[in-house]
Amino acid sequence: MNSYLWVSIPAQRLYQVDNGIIIKTYPISTASKGPGELLGSGCTPRGWHVIRAKIGSGLPSGAVLVGRRPTGEIYDSSLARRYPERDWILSRILWLSGLEIGFNRLGTVDTLRRFIYIHGSPDHLIDGQPRSHGCIRMRNADVIELFEQVRVGTKVYVSAENQSPPSLKR
């Protein structure tokens, strides 16, 4: 495994790693309820994942997605005022699937069935504070940049400790 993404929940950072070297660091926001795998928990699932799908190619920055489909809206302060409770998914989606059976894959802990993504968010909400409903939120320019650099099948490690990822267990 030469390239992967590492999400550090304590640091609120996503690291792009190539050949064991961190080549890029992005600020993120993970779940306000902390780490956890259970369906309906609102937590960010830990462990090894894979990017199962890339959604939003070619959409403008700030494009609003609902149910993984663009609505035709572009996020701005007026839209935010009209829908203050909306969980904004913007610009791009990298849909994650767990790789560890019984921990983050299958049954009541299945990351894919929980609709856990790396996705764009209103930029002002990416401030080092965990505030998502389970997903990994990024600034729009950052998620667009990352989207162009990763492929379906890229591994993603989500850590609740500030340590580098262990080897992927198969």
DRENVEX-464798 format. One line per 4 residues: number of its first residue (from 0); their letters; for each residue x, y, z of N, C-alpha, C. Coordinates in steps of 0.001 Angstrom, whole numbers, padded with zeros to 6 digits. Layout:
BEGIN
NUM	a	X Y Z X Y Z X Y Z; ...
***
This chain:
BEGIN
0	mnsy	000865 -001171 000000 000000 000000 000000 000907 001228 000000; 000986 001889 -001136 001869 003038 -001259 001187 004349 -000880; -000068 004531 -001284 -000786 005778 -001024 -002066 005485 -000256; -002345 006326 000729 -003593 006203 001475 -003884 007539 002137
4	lwvs	-005072 007638 002713 -005466 008815 003485 -005542 008403 004952; -005116 009293 005834 -005172 009056 007270 -005953 010207 007891; -007042 009870 008557 -007877 010841 009259 -007574 010720 010744; -007085 011798 011343 -006821 011833 012780 -007948 012618 013455
8	ipaq	-008779 011902 014205 -009874 012554 014921 -009344 013541 015959; -008329 013181 016795 -007845 014157 017780 -007261 015421 017148; -006547 015271 016039 -005912 016429 015391 -006875 017190 014488; -008026 016572 014165 -008969 017146 013196 -008219 017488 011903
12	rlyq	-007482 016480 011408 -006696 016621 010186 -006830 015363 009341; -006789 015563 008031 -006698 014470 007066 -005324 014598 006413; -004584 013502 006436 -003245 013474 005859 -003258 012615 004600; -002692 013130 003538 -002502 012359 002319 -001087 011790 002392
16	vdng	-000987 010468 002363 000286 009787 002570 000685 009054 001293; 001950 009202 000916 002487 008511 -000256 003845 007931 000114; 003972 006617 -000041 005222 005928 000308 005694 006265 001720; 004741 006320 002655 005073 006548 004052 005346 007994 004432
20	iiik	005226 008913 003480 005503 010327 003725 004210 011127 003594; 003944 011986 004581 002770 012864 004502 003078 013936 003461; 002285 013955 002376 002526 014916 001303 001580 016102 001342; 000478 015968 002086 -000482 017064 002179 -001281 016877 003456
24	typi	-001620 017988 004100 -002436 017977 005313 -003620 018911 005103; -004812 018447 005474 -006023 019242 005352 -006735 019339 006699; -007267 020507 007061 -008132 020598 008241 -009476 019944 007921; -010065 019311 008911 -011348 018621 008736 -012223 018858 009964
28	stas	-013431 018323 009895 -014310 018260 011056 -014970 016888 011059; -014795 016164 012164 -015421 014855 012313 -016636 015002 013232; -017177 013894 013698 -018447 013898 014437 -018372 014596 015781; -019383 015398 016051 -019490 016056 017354 -019679 015032 018470
32	kgpg	-020182 013837 018143 -020392 012781 019142 -019171 011878 019302; -018084 012192 018596 -016850 011427 018750 -016790 010207 017848; -015828 009316 018125 -015669 008118 017304 -016642 007018 017701; -017021 006211 016731 -017892 005061 016980 -018440 004503 015692
36	ellg	-018807 003264 015717 -019178 002556 014493 -020675 002223 014379; -021408 002288 015443 -022779 001789 015461 -023733 002607 014581; -024537 001919 013805 -025575 002527 012977 -026454 003426 013841; -026686 004658 013398 -027528 005598 014127 -026830 006345 015245
40	sgct	-025541 006120 015437 -024813 006731 016557 -024437 008186 016301; -024328 008586 015022 -023862 009928 014705 -022374 010108 014950; -021656 009003 015085 -020217 009030 015354 -019426 008776 014069; -018156 009150 014085 -017257 008877 012963 -016644 007491 013154
44	prgw	-016822 006600 012178 -016300 005238 012314 -014783 005184 012165; -014162 004362 013001 -012706 004202 013011 -012280 003023 012134; -010974 002909 011981 -010379 001769 011302 -010149 001994 009818; -009850 000893 009146 -009555 000935 007708 -010829 000952 006880
48	hvir	-010842 001836 005902 -011936 001985 004948 -011353 002054 003541; -012239 002079 002583 -011848 002270 001191 -012823 003262 000571; -012332 004067 -000365 -013242 004935 -001114 -014002 004048 -002088; -015302 003914 -001862 -016147 003040 -002678 -016681 003765 -003910
52	akig	-016921 005073 -003781 -017466 005845 -004912 -017028 007294 -004784; -016866 007928 -005944 -016567 009363 -006032 -017760 010016 -006724; -018347 011013 -006078 -019571 011635 -006578 -019373 013139 -006658; -019782 013738 -007781 -019763 015186 -007922 -018754 015720 -008913
56	sglp	-018135 014862 -009677 -017136 015313 -010643 -017699 016410 -011532; -016970 017512 -011635 -017371 018602 -012514 -018355 019593 -011922; -018881 019320 -010738 -019809 020273 -010110 -019039 021515 -009671; -019696 022673 -009648 -019019 023879 -009147 -018787 023800 -007643
60	sgav	-017819 024532 -007164 -017565 024614 -005731 -018815 025143 -005034; -019184 024480 -003939 -020365 024895 -003190 -021664 024280 -003689; -021598 023439 -004731 -022808 022767 -005210 -023396 021926 -004078; -024703 021999 -003897 -025395 021286 -002824 -025796 019906 -003328
64	lvgr	-025488 018877 -002513 -025900 017505 -002822 -026833 017010 -001725; -027910 016376 -002125 -028846 015742 -001196 -029102 014344 -001741; -028941 013337 -000898 -029100 011967 -001367 -028112 011632 -002470; -026917 012225 -002400 -025824 012022 -003358 -026144 012558 -004752
68	rptg	-027109 013451 -004853 -027477 014064 -006130 -027438 015581 -006002; -026929 016267 -007024 -026922 017742 -006976 -028341 018293 -007041; -028613 019312 -006234 -029946 019926 -006200 -030070 021078 -007189; -028929 021529 -007723 -028919 022721 -008578 -028635 023985 -007786
72	eiyd	-028595 023872 -006457 -028306 025017 -005598 -026797 025154 -005415; -026366 026381 -005136 -024996 026666 -004738 -025072 027303 -003349; -024311 026755 -002417 -024354 027240 -001040 -023937 028704 -000962; -024726 029490 -000222 -024374 030869 000127 -025105 031225 001415
76	ssla	-024858 032404 001946 -025440 032785 003238 -026967 032855 003190; -027513 033235 002036 -028966 033297 001899 -029581 031897 002008; -028989 030933 001333 -029464 029550 001402 -029306 029009 002829; -028205 029343 003475 -027972 028904 004852 -029046 029446 005797
80	rryp	-029457 030702 005597 -030504 031284 006438 -031858 030610 006198; -032129 030237 004938 -033399 029578 004622 -033491 028172 005195; -032355 027485 005292 -032333 026094 005760 -031304 025936 006885; -031558 026538 008045 -030542 026548 009112 -030221 025172 009695
84	erdw	-031108 024216 009559 -030881 022887 010148 -030316 021877 009156; -030115 022271 007913 -029637 021332 006901 -028188 020917 007189; -027926 019640 007031 -026558 019118 007137 -025939 019242 005744; -025172 020297 005529 -024691 020653 004199 -023643 019678 003689
88	ilsr	-023934 019081 002539 -022989 018243 001803 -022752 018970 000490; -021512 019449 000320 -021206 020361 -000781 -020054 019847 -001656; -020093 020220 -002907 -019001 020108 -003883 -018663 018691 -004340; -018222 017822 -003434 -017806 016463 -003789 -018084 015523 -002626
92	ilwl	-018240 014228 -002985 -018406 013160 -001996 -017415 012047 -002323; -016699 011611 -001288 -015921 010378 -001351 -016610 009431 -000359; -017344 008453 -000895 -018178 007565 -000077 -017309 006430 000453; -017306 006250 001767 -016451 005256 002399 -017175 003946 002682
96	sgle	-016405 002864 002610 -016875 001537 002969 -015847 000917 003901; -016304 000357 005011 -015393 -000275 005962 -014749 -001526 005389; -013578 -001848 005887 -012848 -003039 005439 -012683 -004080 006543; -013126 -003748 007770 -012901 -004646 008899 -014236 -005268 009334
100	igfn	-014465 -006502 008883 -015730 -007204 009149 -015980 -007276 010653; -017199 -006881 011038 -017597 -006889 012439 -017197 -005646 013206; -016300 -004832 012628 -015880 -003592 013295 -016454 -002376 012584; -016271 -002295 011254 -016834 -001189 010475 -017455 -001658 009163
104	rlgt	-017653 -002969 009068 -018250 -003534 007855 -019257 -004623 008235; -020408 -004560 007571 -021515 -005496 007730 -022281 -005249 009031; -023484 -005768 009071 -024332 -005679 010257 -024626 -004260 010693; -024642 -004040 011996 -025012 -002738 012568 -023842 -001763 012656
108	vdtl	-022702 -002118 012060 -021531 -001242 012083 -021040 -000901 010677; -021873 -001102 009675 -021441 -000958 008285 -021344 000508 007853; -020116 000968 007618 -019867 002360 007245 -020604 002750 005966; -020606 001890 004967 -021281 002194 003700 -022781 002406 003923
112	rrfi	-023410 001522 004669 -024846 001640 004962 -025168 002847 005832; -024172 003351 006554 -024355 004550 007382 -024213 005824 006547; -023850 005672 005279 -023661 006821 004382 -022610 007780 004950; -021453 007227 005276 -020343 008029 005798 -019467 008454 004623
116	yihg	-019259 009769 004509 -018505 010348 003404 -017376 011238 003916; -016436 011490 003024 -015576 012663 003100 -016239 013626 002129; -016624 014818 002585 -017370 015721 001700 -017095 017179 002027; -017461 018041 001096 -017350 019476 001297 -018396 019976 002272
120	spdh	-018084 021109 002888 -018921 021710 003916 -018767 023219 003817; -019682 023984 004394 -019429 025421 004471 -018056 025651 005110; -017209 026389 004425 -015815 026542 004848 -015668 027036 006283; -016560 027923 006723 -016430 028481 008072 -016663 027444 009176
124	lidg	-017221 026286 008819 -017456 025232 009807 -016237 024333 010004; -015206 024515 009200 -013977 023719 009338 -012989 024567 010127; -013078 024440 011455 -012301 025316 012344 -011608 024548 013469; -011353 023260 013239 -010675 022458 014246 -011599 021845 015280
128	qprs	-012905 022071 015115 -013880 021540 016061 -014676 020405 015428; -014865 019298 016144 -015726 018234 015624 -017180 018691 015674; -017865 018686 014518 -019252 019141 014504 -020126 018423 013483; -019607 017362 012860 -020417 016662 011849 -021367 015665 012503
132	hgci	-022168 015024 011664 -023098 013983 012126 -022510 012602 011894; -021194 012516 011697 -020519 011237 011476 -019536 011288 010321; -019829 012122 009336 -018954 012233 008164 -017681 013012 008493; -016801 013043 007511 -015566 013810 007590 -015737 014998 006658
136	rmrn	-015886 016175 007240 -016133 017390 006461 -014820 018082 006121; -014792 018675 004918 -013626 019423 004465 -014063 020745 003860; -013132 021688 003755 -013387 022910 003002 -013575 022536 001538; -014357 023310 000820 -014708 022972 -000555 -013502 022875 -001489
140	advi	-012616 023854 -001464 -011433 023798 -002333 -010586 022572 -001999; -010510 022224 -000718 -009708 021068 -000301 -010313 019757 -000789; -011637 019586 -000642 -012244 018326 -001059 -012200 018187 -002582; -012305 019300 -003302 -012199 019248 -004769 -010777 018831 -005158
144	elfe	-009789 019419 -004508 -008389 019054 -004785 -008141 017575 -004486; -008588 017114 -003324 -008395 015722 -002935 -009120 014773 -003890; -010328 015129 -004261 -011155 014326 -005173 -010389 014029 -006468; -009673 015021 -006965 -008929 014865 -008216 -007676 014010 -008047
148	qvrv	-007205 013845 -006822 -005955 013130 -006581 -006123 011684 -006149; -007321 011301 -005695 -007541 009930 -005239 -008423 009184 -006235; -008415 007889 -006093 -009236 007051 -006972 -010147 006174 -006125; -011164 005631 -006746 -011971 004610 -006088 -011006 003475 -005745
152	gtkv	-011102 002983 -004541 -010188 001939 -004081 -009082 002453 -003177; -008922 003777 -003073 -007918 004336 -002165 -008301 003982 -000733; -007338 003528 000042 -007562 003180 001442 -007584 004449 002298; -008413 004410 003346 -008556 005520 004295 -008530 004928 005696
156	yvsa	-007623 005438 006538 -007560 004994 007925 -008062 006114 008830; -009045 005802 009671 -009597 006775 010610 -009158 006369 012013; -008435 007279 012681 -007837 006986 013972 -008399 007883 015060; -008716 007276 016211 -009144 008040 017381 -007945 008393 018257
160	enqs	-006768 007899 017901 -005524 008244 018578 -004654 008978 017570; -003743 009768 018063 -002859 010515 017165 -001618 009679 016863; -001840 008586 016159 -000757 007685 015793 -000910 007289 014340; 000177 006938 013722 000110 006531 012324 -000632 005194 012212
164	ppsl	-001198 004939 011051 -002012 003733 010867 -001207 002444 010993; -001826 001409 011571 -001194 000094 011562 -001355 -000518 010174; -000696 -001613 009947 -000862 -002327 008688 -002304 -002797 008565; -002795 -002798 007335 -004150 -003281 007080 -004207 -004770 007306
168	kr	-005097 -005194 008188 -005280 -006626 008466 -006276 -007176 007472; -005992 -008316 006928 -006897 -008966 005964 -007401 -010260 006514
***
